[in-house]
Amino acid sequence: MAELPMPIERQDTVAQIDFDDLHQQANTALEKLRQSHDRRMASTSAATF
């Protein structure tokens, strides 16, 4: 009969996530996206008129 693998400890399988850092990264990315969008809209407006 084959040996069963040792059970994995839960703490070894759960990634440690810094949600505050993740939230900050998301806010930074969103702000960059907004700025990029605003620049594109301004460029389009300038080209149209």
Gaussian input, Z-matrix of N, CA and C with variables (Angstrom, degrees):
# hf/3-21g

backbone

0 1
 N
 C     1     B1
 C     2     B2     1     A1
 N     3     B3     2     A2     1     D1
 C     4     B4     3     A3     2     D2
 C     5     B5     4     A4     3     D3
 N     6     B6     5     A5     4     D4
 C     7     B7     6     A6     5     D5
 C     8     B8     7     A7     6     D6
 N     9     B9     8     A8     7     D7
 C    10    B10     9     A9     8     D8
 C    11    B11    10    A10     9     D9
 N    12    B12    11    A11    10    D10
 C    13    B13    12    A12    11    D11
 C    14    B14    13    A13    12    D12
 N    15    B15    14    A14    13    D13
 C    16    B16    15    A15    14    D14
 C    17    B17    16    A16    15    D15
 N    18    B18    17    A17    16    D16
 C    19    B19    18    A18    17    D17
 C    20    B20    19    A19    18    D18
 N    21    B21    20    A20    19    D19
 C    22    B22    21    A21    20    D20
 C    23    B23    22    A22    21    D21
 N    24    B24    23    A23    22    D22
 C    25    B25    24    A24    23    D23
 C    26    B26    25    A25    24    D24
 N    27    B27    26    A26    25    D25
 C    28    B28    27    A27    26    D26
 C    29    B29    28    A28    27    D27
 N    30    B30    29    A29    28    D28
 C    31    B31    30    A30    29    D29
 C    32    B32    31    A31    30    D30
 N    33    B33    32    A32    31    D31
 C    34    B34    33    A33    32    D32
 C    35    B35    34    A34    33    D33
 N    36    B36    35    A35    34    D34
 C    37    B37    36    A36    35    D35
 C    38    B38    37    A37    36    D36
 N    39    B39    38    A38    37    D37
 C    40    B40    39    A39    38    D38
 C    41    B41    40    A40    39    D39
 N    42    B42    41    A41    40    D40
 C    43    B43    42    A42    41    D41
 C    44    B44    43    A43    42    D42
 N    45    B45    44    A44    43    D43
 C    46    B46    45    A45    44    D44
 C    47    B47    46    A46    45    D45
 N    48    B48    47    A47    46    D46
 C    49    B49    48    A48    47    D47
 C    50    B50    49    A49    48    D48
 N    51    B51    50    A50    49    D49
 C    52    B52    51    A51    50    D50
 C    53    B53    52    A52    51    D51
 N    54    B54    53    A53    52    D52
 C    55    B55    54    A54    53    D53
 C    56    B56    55    A55    54    D54
 N    57    B57    56    A56    55    D55
 C    58    B58    57    A57    56    D56
 C    59    B59    58    A58    57    D57
 N    60    B60    59    A59    58    D58
 C    61    B61    60    A60    59    D59
 C    62    B62    61    A61    60    D60
 N    63    B63    62    A62    61    D61
 C    64    B64    63    A63    62    D62
 C    65    B65    64    A64    63    D63
 N    66    B66    65    A65    64    D64
 C    67    B67    66    A66    65    D65
 C    68    B68    67    A67    66    D66
 N    69    B69    68    A68    67    D67
 C    70    B70    69    A69    68    D68
 C    71    B71    70    A70    69    D69
 N    72    B72    71    A71    70    D70
 C    73    B73    72    A72    71    D71
 C    74    B74    73    A73    72    D72
 N    75    B75    74    A74    73    D73
 C    76    B76    75    A75    74    D74
 C    77    B77    76    A76    75    D75
 N    78    B78    77    A77    76    D76
 C    79    B79    78    A78    77    D77
 C    80    B80    79    A79    78    D78
 N    81    B81    80    A80    79    D79
 C    82    B82    81    A81    80    D80
 C    83    B83    82    A82    81    D81
 N    84    B84    83    A83    82    D82
 C    85    B85    84    A84    83    D83
 C    86    B86    85    A85    84    D84
 N    87    B87    86    A86    85    D85
 C    88    B88    87    A87    86    D86
 C    89    B89    88    A88    87    D87
 N    90    B90    89    A89    88    D88
 C    91    B91    90    A90    89    D89
 C    92    B92    91    A91    90    D90
 N    93    B93    92    A92    91    D91
 C    94    B94    93    A93    92    D92
 C    95    B95    94    A94    93    D93
 N    96    B96    95    A95    94    D94
 C    97    B97    96    A96    95    D95
 C    98    B98    97    A97    96    D96
 N    99    B99    98    A98    97    D97
 C   100   B100    99    A99    98    D98
 C   101   B101   100   A100    99    D99
 N   102   B102   101   A101   100   D100
 C   103   B103   102   A102   101   D101
 C   104   B104   103   A103   102   D102
 N   105   B105   104   A104   103   D103
 C   106   B106   105   A105   104   D104
 C   107   B107   106   A106   105   D105
 N   108   B108   107   A107   106   D106
 C   109   B109   108   A108   107   D107
 C   110   B110   109   A109   108   D108
 N   111   B111   110   A110   109   D109
 C   112   B112   111   A111   110   D110
 C   113   B113   112   A112   111   D111
 N   114   B114   113   A113   112   D112
 C   115   B115   114   A114   113   D113
 C   116   B116   115   A115   114   D114
 N   117   B117   116   A116   115   D115
 C   118   B118   117   A117   116   D116
 C   119   B119   118   A118   117   D117
 N   120   B120   119   A119   118   D118
 C   121   B121   120   A120   119   D119
 C   122   B122   121   A121   120   D120
 N   123   B123   122   A122   121   D121
 C   124   B124   123   A123   122   D122
 C   125   B125   124   A124   123   D123
 N   126   B126   125   A125   124   D124
 C   127   B127   126   A126   125   D125
 C   128   B128   127   A127   126   D126
 N   129   B129   128   A128   127   D127
 C   130   B130   129   A129   128   D128
 C   131   B131   130   A130   129   D129
 N   132   B132   131   A131   130   D130
 C   133   B133   132   A132   131   D131
 C   134   B134   133   A133   132   D132
 N   135   B135   134   A134   133   D133
 C   136   B136   135   A135   134   D134
 C   137   B137   136   A136   135   D135
 N   138   B138   137   A137   136   D136
 C   139   B139   138   A138   137   D137
 C   140   B140   139   A139   138   D138
 N   141   B141   140   A140   139   D139
 C   142   B142   141   A141   140   D140
 C   143   B143   142   A142   141   D141
 N   144   B144   143   A143   142   D142
 C   145   B145   144   A144   143   D143
 C   146   B146   145   A145   144   D144

   B1=1.4478
   B2=1.5395
   B3=1.3289
   B4=1.4656
   B5=1.5203
   B6=1.3128
   B7=1.4660
   B8=1.5219
   B9=1.3117
   B10=1.4611
   B11=1.5232
   B12=1.3438
   B13=1.4703
   B14=1.5257
   B15=1.3139
   B16=1.4597
   B17=1.5274
   B18=1.3068
   B19=1.4731
   B20=1.5294
   B21=1.2974
   B22=1.4662
   B23=1.5248
   B24=1.3054
   B25=1.4649
   B26=1.5228
   B27=1.3011
   B28=1.4639
   B29=1.5294
   B30=1.3127
   B31=1.4576
   B32=1.5263
   B33=1.3186
   B34=1.4619
   B35=1.5257
   B36=1.3189
   B37=1.4605
   B38=1.5199
   B39=1.2998
   B40=1.4604
   B41=1.5243
   B42=1.3352
   B43=1.4613
   B44=1.5237
   B45=1.2937
   B46=1.4596
   B47=1.5254
   B48=1.3101
   B49=1.4578
   B50=1.5196
   B51=1.3219
   B52=1.4569
   B53=1.5284
   B54=1.3341
   B55=1.4532
   B56=1.5217
   B57=1.3272
   B58=1.4661
   B59=1.5243
   B60=1.3277
   B61=1.4612
   B62=1.5275
   B63=1.3142
   B64=1.4598
   B65=1.5268
   B66=1.3229
   B67=1.4640
   B68=1.5317
   B69=1.3213
   B70=1.4681
   B71=1.5252
   B72=1.3262
   B73=1.4673
   B74=1.5260
   B75=1.3194
   B76=1.4636
   B77=1.5245
   B78=1.3307
   B79=1.4647
   B80=1.5228
   B81=1.3265
   B82=1.4631
   B83=1.5258
   B84=1.3181
   B85=1.4648
   B86=1.5239
   B87=1.3243
   B88=1.4579
   B89=1.5242
   B90=1.3129
   B91=1.4664
   B92=1.5252
   B93=1.3308
   B94=1.4695
   B95=1.5265
   B96=1.3234
   B97=1.4571
   B98=1.5252
   B99=1.3313
   B100=1.4749
   B101=1.5248
   B102=1.3348
   B103=1.4643
   B104=1.5244
   B105=1.3191
   B106=1.4576
   B107=1.5282
   B108=1.3178
   B109=1.4629
   B110=1.5241
   B111=1.3349
   B112=1.4665
   B113=1.5266
   B114=1.3372
   B115=1.4696
   B116=1.5263
   B117=1.3281
   B118=1.4654
   B119=1.5192
   B120=1.3289
   B121=1.4653
   B122=1.5316
   B123=1.3307
   B124=1.4646
   B125=1.5284
   B126=1.3249
   B127=1.4531
   B128=1.5259
   B129=1.3205
   B130=1.4633
   B131=1.5225
   B132=1.3351
   B133=1.4641
   B134=1.5202
   B135=1.3126
   B136=1.4621
   B137=1.5253
   B138=1.3077
   B139=1.4603
   B140=1.5241
   B141=1.3321
   B142=1.4605
   B143=1.5223
   B144=1.3193
   B145=1.4675
   B146=1.4849
   A1=109.12
   A2=116.88
   A3=121.39
   A4=111.09
   A5=114.61
   A6=118.70
   A7=110.13
   A8=115.34
   A9=119.55
   A10=109.03
   A11=116.55
   A12=118.10
   A13=110.39
   A14=115.41
   A15=119.98
   A16=108.79
   A17=116.90
   A18=118.33
   A19=110.58
   A20=115.27
   A21=120.76
   A22=108.57
   A23=115.60
   A24=119.71
   A25=109.05
   A26=116.47
   A27=121.33
   A28=112.06
   A29=117.42
   A30=119.61
   A31=112.11
   A32=117.35
   A33=120.03
   A34=111.95
   A35=117.51
   A36=119.95
   A37=113.10
   A38=117.26
   A39=120.33
   A40=109.06
   A41=115.53
   A42=119.32
   A43=109.61
   A44=115.65
   A45=120.42
   A46=107.46
   A47=116.59
   A48=121.76
   A49=109.44
   A50=116.15
   A51=121.83
   A52=106.58
   A53=116.04
   A54=120.10
   A55=112.57
   A56=117.73
   A57=119.61
   A58=110.27
   A59=116.38
   A60=120.92
   A61=110.40
   A62=116.97
   A63=121.45
   A64=110.61
   A65=116.17
   A66=121.56
   A67=110.31
   A68=116.64
   A69=120.96
   A70=110.76
   A71=116.80
   A72=120.49
   A73=110.57
   A74=116.77
   A75=120.72
   A76=110.55
   A77=116.89
   A78=120.28
   A79=111.54
   A80=116.52
   A81=120.83
   A82=110.48
   A83=116.78
   A84=121.05
   A85=110.75
   A86=116.93
   A87=120.90
   A88=110.85
   A89=117.25
   A90=121.05
   A91=110.63
   A92=117.60
   A93=120.95
   A94=110.42
   A95=116.30
   A96=120.82
   A97=110.83
   A98=116.46
   A99=120.47
   A100=110.95
   A101=116.23
   A102=120.20
   A103=110.61
   A104=116.56
   A105=121.24
   A106=110.28
   A107=115.93
   A108=121.12
   A109=110.38
   A110=116.35
   A111=120.42
   A112=110.93
   A113=117.16
   A114=120.44
   A115=110.76
   A116=116.37
   A117=119.56
   A118=111.13
   A119=116.44
   A120=119.87
   A121=110.43
   A122=117.42
   A123=121.41
   A124=110.20
   A125=116.39
   A126=120.90
   A127=110.51
   A128=116.53
   A129=121.42
   A130=110.33
   A131=117.24
   A132=121.33
   A133=110.61
   A134=116.98
   A135=121.23
   A136=110.51
   A137=117.65
   A138=121.51
   A139=111.44
   A140=117.11
   A141=121.23
   A142=111.60
   A143=116.55
   A144=119.20
   A145=112.88
   D1=135.12
   D2=-177.77
   D3=-70.79
   D4=144.45
   D5=177.61
   D6=-75.02
   D7=139.87
   D8=176.63
   D9=-80.30
   D10=143.43
   D11=177.63
   D12=-66.41
   D13=153.07
   D14=177.55
   D15=-63.54
   D16=140.17
   D17=177.56
   D18=-63.38
   D19=141.88
   D20=-179.84
   D21=-84.97
   D22=133.04
   D23=177.29
   D24=-66.90
   D25=136.84
   D26=-178.32
   D27=-56.31
   D28=-40.53
   D29=-177.45
   D30=-64.50
   D31=-21.69
   D32=177.71
   D33=-79.05
   D34=-21.19
   D35=-174.99
   D36=-100.49
   D37=-15.69
   D38=-177.87
   D39=-92.14
   D40=122.80
   D41=178.67
   D42=-72.53
   D43=139.69
   D44=176.20
   D45=-84.93
   D46=114.26
   D47=-176.33
   D48=-111.64
   D49=127.05
   D50=175.50
   D51=-91.73
   D52=95.51
   D53=-174.96
   D54=-66.75
   D55=-31.20
   D56=176.81
   D57=-63.59
   D58=-43.60
   D59=178.51
   D60=-66.03
   D61=-42.13
   D62=178.83
   D63=-61.74
   D64=-42.19
   D65=178.73
   D66=-62.84
   D67=-42.61
   D68=179.03
   D69=-63.69
   D70=-41.94
   D71=178.62
   D72=-63.08
   D73=-40.94
   D74=179.38
   D75=-64.78
   D76=-42.80
   D77=178.65
   D78=-63.20
   D79=-40.93
   D80=178.75
   D81=-63.37
   D82=-45.05
   D83=179.52
   D84=-63.94
   D85=-40.79
   D86=179.65
   D87=-65.10
   D88=-41.05
   D89=178.61
   D90=-63.85
   D91=-41.42
   D92=177.51
   D93=-63.45
   D94=-39.52
   D95=178.45
   D96=-64.08
   D97=-42.86
   D98=178.02
   D99=-61.63
   D100=-44.50
   D101=-179.77
   D102=-62.77
   D103=-42.13
   D104=178.63
   D105=-63.01
   D106=-43.09
   D107=179.03
   D108=-63.03
   D109=-45.02
   D110=179.52
   D111=-60.51
   D112=-41.87
   D113=178.87
   D114=-64.22
   D115=-41.72
   D116=179.12
   D117=-64.38
   D118=-41.80
   D119=179.80
   D120=-65.10
   D121=-40.98
   D122=178.48
   D123=-64.37
   D124=-40.91
   D125=179.50
   D126=-64.96
   D127=-42.18
   D128=179.14
   D129=-65.38
   D130=-41.88
   D131=178.52
   D132=-62.37
   D133=-43.66
   D134=-179.07
   D135=-64.62
   D136=-36.78
   D137=-178.74
   D138=-74.85
   D139=-29.12
   D140=-176.66
   D141=-77.84
   D142=-36.50
   D143=-174.99
   D144=-98.79

